[in-house]
Amino acid sequence: MLDQTALAEALRDGTIAGAGLDVYEGEPAVPTELRELDNVVLLPHLGSATTETRTAMGMLVLDNLQAYVEGREPPCRVA
């Protein structure tokens, strides 16, 4: 997990030159300390929003279901 407070501090003091973020702790809230920085690019959690990626995610679901039905360990187990 990313320490957003430490990241904001490192961005402010120049330890890190810049950052691009797509996922945030406590979504949908984005910390004000990150929103106020000019050296940060913030996206609304859409890094996986491509046809190819979403299709691959759907195929993972089908692979997991098939494995479960066949009594095998799902290849991409979440829980």
OpenMM code with the backbone's topology and positions (N, CA, C; nanometers):
from openmm import Vec3, app, unit

residues = "MET LEU ASP GLN THR ALA LEU ALA GLU ALA LEU ARG ASP GLY THR ILE ALA GLY ALA GLY LEU ASP VAL TYR GLU GLY GLU PRO ALA VAL PRO THR GLU LEU ARG GLU LEU ASP ASN VAL VAL LEU LEU PRO HIS LEU GLY SER ALA THR THR GLU THR ARG THR ALA MET GLY MET LEU VAL LEU ASP ASN LEU GLN ALA TYR VAL GLU GLY ARG GLU PRO PRO CYS ARG VAL ALA".split()
positions = [
    Vec3(0.0836, -0.1172, 0.0000),
    Vec3(0.0000, 0.0000, 0.0000),
    Vec3(0.0890, 0.1247, 0.0000),
    Vec3(0.0444, 0.2246, -0.0688),
    Vec3(0.1171, 0.3503, -0.0805),
    Vec3(0.0827, 0.4429, 0.0357),
    Vec3(0.1841, 0.5027, 0.0947),
    Vec3(0.1643, 0.6028, 0.1993),
    Vec3(0.1472, 0.7373, 0.1289),
    Vec3(0.0223, 0.7776, 0.1093),
    Vec3(-0.0077, 0.8985, 0.0319),
    Vec3(0.0463, 1.0247, 0.0981),
    Vec3(0.0478, 1.0285, 0.2307),
    Vec3(0.1011, 1.1442, 0.3017),
    Vec3(0.2506, 1.1566, 0.2776),
    Vec3(0.3219, 1.0452, 0.2876),
    Vec3(0.4664, 1.0458, 0.2624),
    Vec3(0.4954, 1.0809, 0.1166),
    Vec3(0.4131, 1.0327, 0.0252),
    Vec3(0.4312, 1.0656, -0.1161),
    Vec3(0.4150, 1.2156, -0.1380),
    Vec3(0.3101, 1.2736, -0.0811),
    Vec3(0.2873, 1.4175, -0.0964),
    Vec3(0.4056, 1.4975, -0.0416),
    Vec3(0.4579, 1.4546, 0.0712),
    Vec3(0.5733, 1.5229, 0.1308),
    Vec3(0.6959, 1.5128, 0.0396),
    Vec3(0.7202, 1.3942, -0.0140),
    Vec3(0.8351, 1.3738, -0.1029),
    Vec3(0.8205, 1.4541, -0.2316),
    Vec3(0.6986, 1.4696, -0.2789),
    Vec3(0.6745, 1.5501, -0.3984),
    Vec3(0.6936, 1.6988, -0.3698),
    Vec3(0.6509, 1.7422, -0.2521),
    Vec3(0.6665, 1.8832, -0.2137),
    Vec3(0.8129, 1.9215, -0.1948),
    Vec3(0.8894, 1.8316, -0.1304),
    Vec3(1.0291, 1.8687, -0.1001),
    Vec3(1.1277, 1.8313, -0.2112),
    Vec3(1.0779, 1.7744, -0.3201),
    Vec3(1.1634, 1.7446, -0.4340),
    Vec3(1.2349, 1.6116, -0.4289),
    Vec3(1.2090, 1.5311, -0.3261),
    Vec3(1.2673, 1.3972, -0.3203),
    Vec3(1.2226, 1.3154, -0.4410),
    Vec3(1.0984, 1.3362, -0.4802),
    Vec3(1.0426, 1.2742, -0.6004),
    Vec3(1.0004, 1.3885, -0.6922),
    Vec3(1.0396, 1.3807, -0.8193),
    Vec3(1.0111, 1.4904, -0.9126),
    Vec3(0.8647, 1.4969, -0.9522),
    Vec3(0.7993, 1.3823, -0.9637),
    Vec3(0.6601, 1.3813, -1.0067),
    Vec3(0.5987, 1.2445, -0.9877),
    Vec3(0.4679, 1.2386, -0.9980),
    Vec3(0.3976, 1.1113, -0.9817),
    Vec3(0.2711, 1.1122, -1.0660),
    Vec3(0.2322, 0.9948, -1.1113),
    Vec3(0.1051, 0.9744, -1.1796),
    Vec3(0.0299, 0.8666, -1.1043),
    Vec3(-0.0910, 0.8961, -1.0626),
    Vec3(-0.1689, 0.8019, -0.9815),
    Vec3(-0.3047, 0.7745, -1.0443),
    Vec3(-0.3491, 0.6506, -1.0305),
    Vec3(-0.4770, 0.6079, -1.0851),
    Vec3(-0.5638, 0.5438, -0.9773),
    Vec3(-0.5049, 0.5076, -0.8653),
    Vec3(-0.5752, 0.4410, -0.7566),
    Vec3(-0.5398, 0.5131, -0.6269),
    Vec3(-0.6383, 0.5284, -0.5402),
    Vec3(-0.6185, 0.6043, -0.4169),
    Vec3(-0.6759, 0.5292, -0.2987),
    Vec3(-0.6114, 0.5463, -0.1848),
    Vec3(-0.6650, 0.4908, -0.0608),
    Vec3(-0.7929, 0.5670, -0.0289),
    Vec3(-0.8974, 0.4958, 0.0053),
    Vec3(-1.0229, 0.5603, 0.0419),
    Vec3(-1.0999, 0.6164, -0.0762),
    Vec3(-1.0821, 0.5539, -0.1947),
    Vec3(-1.1579, 0.6016, -0.3107),
    Vec3(-1.3066, 0.6051, -0.2780),
    Vec3(-1.3802, 0.6971, -0.3332),
    Vec3(-1.3452, 0.7850, -0.4430),
    Vec3(-1.2767, 0.9147, -0.3998),
    Vec3(-1.2536, 0.9324, -0.2714),
    Vec3(-1.1882, 1.0550, -0.2236),
    Vec3(-1.0413, 1.0558, -0.2651),
    Vec3(-0.9976, 1.1674, -0.3200),
    Vec3(-0.8574, 1.1879, -0.3540),
    Vec3(-0.8039, 1.2919, -0.2562),
    Vec3(-0.6953, 1.2614, -0.1860),
    Vec3(-0.6441, 1.3538, -0.0846),
    Vec3(-0.6154, 1.4935, -0.1397),
    Vec3(-0.6598, 1.5927, -0.0671),
    Vec3(-0.6363, 1.7323, -0.1047),
    Vec3(-0.4881, 1.7601, -0.1212),
    Vec3(-0.4056, 1.7025, -0.0336),
    Vec3(-0.2614, 1.7272, -0.0399),
    Vec3(-0.2016, 1.6846, -0.1735),
    Vec3(-0.2602, 1.5857, -0.2402),
    Vec3(-0.2128, 1.5450, -0.3726),
    Vec3(-0.2760, 1.6309, -0.4821),
    Vec3(-0.4023, 1.6663, -0.4665),
    Vec3(-0.4710, 1.7481, -0.5674),
    Vec3(-0.4096, 1.8867, -0.5810),
    Vec3(-0.3501, 1.9366, -0.4761),
    Vec3(-0.2945, 2.0720, -0.4779),
    Vec3(-0.1556, 2.0813, -0.5408),
    Vec3(-0.0929, 1.9686, -0.5698),
    Vec3(0.0436, 1.9688, -0.6229),
    Vec3(0.0452, 1.9787, -0.7752),
    Vec3(0.1373, 2.0587, -0.8273),
    Vec3(0.1510, 2.0754, -0.9726),
    Vec3(0.2300, 1.9619, -1.0371),
    Vec3(0.3029, 1.8857, -0.9585),
    Vec3(0.3866, 1.7792, -1.0140),
    Vec3(0.3223, 1.6412, -1.0000),
    Vec3(0.1887, 1.6391, -0.9985),
    Vec3(0.1141, 1.5138, -0.9887),
    Vec3(0.0078, 1.5106, -1.0976),
    Vec3(-0.0051, 1.3958, -1.1632),
    Vec3(-0.1131, 1.3730, -1.2588),
    Vec3(-0.2056, 1.2705, -1.1940),
    Vec3(-0.3328, 1.3048, -1.1805),
    Vec3(-0.4301, 1.2187, -1.1140),
    Vec3(-0.5374, 1.1760, -1.2133),
    Vec3(-0.5607, 1.0465, -1.2202),
    Vec3(-0.6645, 0.9918, -1.3070),
    Vec3(-0.7730, 0.9268, -1.2211),
    Vec3(-0.8950, 0.9197, -1.2720),
    Vec3(-1.0064, 0.8648, -1.1945),
    Vec3(-1.0190, 0.7127, -1.2043),
    Vec3(-0.9152, 0.6402, -1.1653),
    Vec3(-0.9155, 0.4942, -1.1605),
    Vec3(-0.9656, 0.4330, -1.2916),
    Vec3(-0.9016, 0.4706, -1.4002),
    Vec3(-0.9420, 0.4142, -1.5280),
    Vec3(-0.8253, 0.3558, -1.6062),
    Vec3(-0.7182, 0.3222, -1.5359),
    Vec3(-0.6014, 0.2657, -1.6019),
    Vec3(-0.6284, 0.1352, -1.6753),
    Vec3(-0.7308, 0.0637, -1.6337),
    Vec3(-0.7628, -0.0631, -1.7000),
    Vec3(-0.8741, -0.0469, -1.8033),
    Vec3(-0.9123, 0.0747, -1.8344),
    Vec3(-1.0276, 0.0983, -1.9211),
    Vec3(-0.9926, 0.0926, -2.0698),
    Vec3(-0.9406, -0.0217, -2.1120),
    Vec3(-0.9209, -0.0452, -2.2544),
    Vec3(-0.9988, -0.1699, -2.2909),
    Vec3(-1.0365, -0.1806, -2.4148),
    Vec3(-1.1110, -0.2985, -2.4597),
    Vec3(-1.0303, -0.4250, -2.4335),
    Vec3(-0.9005, -0.4192, -2.4632),
    Vec3(-0.8154, -0.5372, -2.4461),
    Vec3(-0.8081, -0.5805, -2.2998),
    Vec3(-0.7880, -0.4840, -2.2110),
    Vec3(-0.7747, -0.5174, -2.0695),
    Vec3(-0.9064, -0.5684, -2.0123),
    Vec3(-1.0154, -0.5029, -2.0448),
    Vec3(-1.1453, -0.5465, -1.9924),
    Vec3(-1.1830, -0.6839, -2.0470),
    Vec3(-1.1483, -0.7117, -2.1716),
    Vec3(-1.1725, -0.8452, -2.2281),
    Vec3(-1.0891, -0.9487, -2.1534),
    Vec3(-0.9622, -0.9173, -2.1281),
    Vec3(-0.8748, -1.0095, -2.0546),
    Vec3(-0.9285, -1.0342, -1.9139),
    Vec3(-0.9817, -0.9295, -1.8501),
    Vec3(-1.0386, -0.9461, -1.7158),
    Vec3(-1.1590, -1.0403, -1.7203),
    Vec3(-1.2422, -1.0258, -1.8212),
    Vec3(-1.3570, -1.1153, -1.8369),
    Vec3(-1.3141, -1.2585, -1.8609),
    Vec3(-1.2083, -1.2754, -1.9390),
    Vec3(-1.1582, -1.4105, -1.9662),
    Vec3(-1.1022, -1.4748, -1.8389),
    Vec3(-1.0400, -1.3946, -1.7517),
    Vec3(-0.9924, -1.4475, -1.6234),
    Vec3(-1.1088, -1.5000, -1.5396),
    Vec3(-1.2186, -1.4274, -1.5417),
    Vec3(-1.3377, -1.4728, -1.4689),
    Vec3(-1.3843, -1.6075, -1.5235),
    Vec3(-1.3923, -1.6179, -1.6553),
    Vec3(-1.4359, -1.7436, -1.7163),
    Vec3(-1.3389, -1.8577, -1.6851),
    Vec3(-1.2079, -1.8296, -1.6880),
    Vec3(-1.1084, -1.9327, -1.6540),
    Vec3(-1.1255, -1.9782, -1.5093),
    Vec3(-1.1500, -1.8838, -1.4194),
    Vec3(-1.1713, -1.9190, -1.2785),
    Vec3(-1.2969, -2.0022, -1.2611),
    Vec3(-1.4041, -1.9635, -1.3275),
    Vec3(-1.5290, -2.0404, -1.3180),
    Vec3(-1.5120, -2.1812, -1.3729),
    Vec3(-1.4443, -2.1918, -1.4854),
    Vec3(-1.4215, -2.3241, -1.5449),
    Vec3(-1.3407, -2.4125, -1.4499),
    Vec3(-1.2367, -2.3575, -1.3914),
    Vec3(-1.1553, -2.4342, -1.2969),
    Vec3(-1.2391, -2.4775, -1.1769),
    Vec3(-1.3213, -2.3883, -1.1252),
    Vec3(-1.4059, -2.4209, -1.0096),
    Vec3(-1.5024, -2.5345, -1.0432),
    Vec3(-1.5672, -2.5249, -1.1579),
    Vec3(-1.6635, -2.6273, -1.2005),
    Vec3(-1.5943, -2.7621, -1.2157),
    Vec3(-1.4695, -2.7599, -1.2589),
    Vec3(-1.3936, -2.8834, -1.2785),
    Vec3(-1.3239, -2.9304, -1.1511),
    Vec3(-1.3434, -2.8584, -1.0406),
    Vec3(-1.2829, -2.8984, -0.9143),
    Vec3(-1.1360, -2.8639, -0.9007),
    Vec3(-1.0876, -2.7737, -0.9844),
    Vec3(-0.9480, -2.7323, -0.9781),
    Vec3(-0.9351, -2.5987, -0.9061),
    Vec3(-0.8135, -2.5676, -0.8624),
    Vec3(-0.7840, -2.4386, -0.8027),
    Vec3(-0.7937, -2.3313, -0.9113),
    Vec3(-0.8706, -2.2244, -0.8874),
    Vec3(-0.8789, -2.1172, -0.9872),
    Vec3(-0.7410, -2.0567, -1.0128),
    Vec3(-0.7063, -2.0311, -1.1387),
    Vec3(-0.5737, -1.9784, -1.1720),
    Vec3(-0.5500, -1.8352, -1.1214),
    Vec3(-0.6572, -1.7622, -1.0981),
    Vec3(-0.6428, -1.6239, -1.0546),
    Vec3(-0.7347, -1.6023, -0.9331),
    Vec3(-0.7024, -1.6737, -0.8271),
    Vec3(-0.7861, -1.6713, -0.7079),
    Vec3(-0.7728, -1.5376, -0.6350),
    Vec3(-0.8865, -1.4808, -0.5942),
    Vec3(-0.8892, -1.3538, -0.5250),
    Vec3(-0.9029, -1.3740, -0.3749),
    Vec3(-0.9836, -1.4669, -0.3354),
    Vec3(-1.0057, -1.4911, -0.1917),
    Vec3(-0.9903, -1.6377, -0.1589),
] * unit.nanometer
topology = app.Topology()
chain = topology.addChain("A")
for resn in residues:
    res = topology.addResidue(resn, chain)
    for name in ("N", "CA", "C"):
        topology.addAtom(name, app.Element.getBySymbol(name[0]), res)
